[in-house]
Structure formats: structure tokens, C-alpha cells
Amino acid sequence: MRARKTGVVLGLAAVTLGAAACGGSGDSGKVRLSLVSYSTPQAAFEDIIKEFQKTPEGKNITFTKSFGASGEQSRAVANGLKADIVEFSLESDMTRLVDAGLVDAGWNSGPQKGMVSNSVVVLATRKGNPKNIKTWDDLLKPGVQVITPNPFTSGGAQWNIMAAYGAKADKGADKKAGTAYLHALFKNVPVQDSSARKALQTFSGGKGDVMLAYENEAIFAKQNNQPLDYIVPDDTLLIENPVAVTKKSAHPKEAQAFLTYLYGKKAQEIFVKNGYRPVVDGVPGGERFPNPPGLFTIADFGGWPKVKKEFFDPKGSIMADVEKGIGVSVEG
């Protein structure tokens, strides 16, 4: 088990929309791409776009950008939000666009299976860890407040839940124990924000004793002023984040060039600097990430289609029952 000191991200908007550089689609020779992403990689994308625009492939490309809760972003694109490149917290939000005919079914056929960054679920605490949080069991202690987003709007919340469930259910072998743990855990959750970034802002505002979070959120927060500690549990879940070009992109060649750039060492190094684990070999800094001995993946539970139905169907699922038991809406 490992702990590191870090700080909390402050003041980042959950949803932003703006241009990454001067110029627009009407400028001579300029192409404007629309990036729609979940909330947490915002800072990484700002830096990646700047570096991409220095390359021959990116010098005439500008961007509009939208960041928000993964599920909300996916549904917005399905409902007509313009997007050339989409990145989400979890694969099921990409599958929604495949089913809608907006992303090619072969989006995950490459060497990285369509995943552009990795992370793990960690336990973030106040500086000095005053509640002495060390394991998943400690989250159930009386008086401990746990911050995690709403799983019916946030992809990050779904990763958190599956990490907690898998750790207590022996990767799904003991369903009864895992389900009982989730019911007990959420009795200690005082508020459920719509996205992982909003949950981080809630924690930074002083609410809660421990936060379930992406490892990259905790590492990225180290660059800010309000410190916290975090623990990588021995048993935790590998987070895999998908990216794709949409089929309705007005500039597919340029969008594909940006997608290709995301897998290059420069972009992957920027992801690493922002706390993400790289998906290609040889990226500086990638060797510093700890390897939890009990690391598991979503495949251990049968993959996202099975998990979504069993855990996150608002019409009837494990988390629908958990949320109804504490009076929280399950409508995403």
C-alpha cells in the first residue's frame, strides 16, 4: 500500500467551450475540429493541443472543446452535439455512439484497443490522513464521509464502484459480499456530484473525509495549493479511457491526424505529467507508477455491457437498489 501527498484542483469548470488558438473555420487554410471529452483530462488536452499545433499536421488546425461528465457528454453527442473527436471515461459511452451510427464499430481495433490513457482507482484523504484511512474497510467506519460522483451521470463513479465491489467481492467471485459492501458504503456518501471533476471540487471545498478518485486526479492535484494524501489500494481497478474519431466529422483526415498524435510519445508524456498511465511503451515517467498486486480489470466482471446491465441500469440493477435505499435519483 502506498500513499503520496498532493493537492486539490481548484476552479476548473466542469463544462467549457472555447477555441484553443486564434482563427476559425473561416480563416484561409484553417480547419476547426471539435473535441468532446469527459471532465478530468481537460488540462492534459490543453497542453497536447498546443504541442500538436506546432507540428506540420496540426499547424492549421484550431479546436473547440467541451468537457463534462462522461455519460452526459456521450448522450449530448448522440443527441446532436457536433464532435470530430470524442474521449470518454469508459467504453460504454463510446458504445452508445457506435449504436447510434456516429462512431465506427472498428474504433477499438488498433494495438491499444482504442484506449488512449490508463489510471487506477485510489483513496484520497485529507492531508495527514486524520481518519487513518488505509483500506476499503475503513470507508465503512462510523463518521467517515466518502465523496464519489453519481454513477448514473459519471463514468468516474462507475469505475469507483466497480473498484470497491471487486475488492470486496474477490473480483466478482463473492457477489453477496460485494453488493453488501456497496449498500454500506453509500450510507457514508453525503453528496453525489454529476462528474469526477465536480466531486474533486466538493472535496477541495472541505466536504468529506475520503474521496474515491482516479489516480491521475490525485497526481494532477499535486500541482495545486490544497494538499491531500492518497493511497493506492492493494486491490483496485485498472481504468481504461477510450477515444475515437466520429463518422460525421467534417474533417476526417485532420481528426485522424490528431488521434494518431495522441498515441505518440509527446502526447503520452503530457498524459503522464497529468497523472495518467501511458498506453505505449517507453514514455518518460511511465515507470514510476506503482503496480498494485491485486489489480483487476473490467473484463473480470464480463465487460462493460454486462456490467452496465447488472450494476447501472436505472430500471433495475445493483446500484439502482443502492441509490433508492438512500433516496438518490437514478435518472442520468
Salt bridges, closest charged atoms under 4 A:
GLU46 OE1 - LYS65 NZ 2.76
GLU51 OE2 - LYS54 NZ 3.13
ASP84 OD2 - LYS82 NZ 3.54
ASP93 OD1 - ARG96 NH1 3.08
ASP137 OD1 - LYS168 NZ 2.66
ASP138 OD1 - LYS141 NZ 3.54
ASP209 OD2 - LYS131 NZ 3.26
GLU215 OE1 - ARG277 NE 2.73
GLU217 OE1 - ARG197 NH2 2.72
GLU310 OE2 - LYS175 NZ 3.16
GLU310 OE1 - LYS306 NZ 3.12
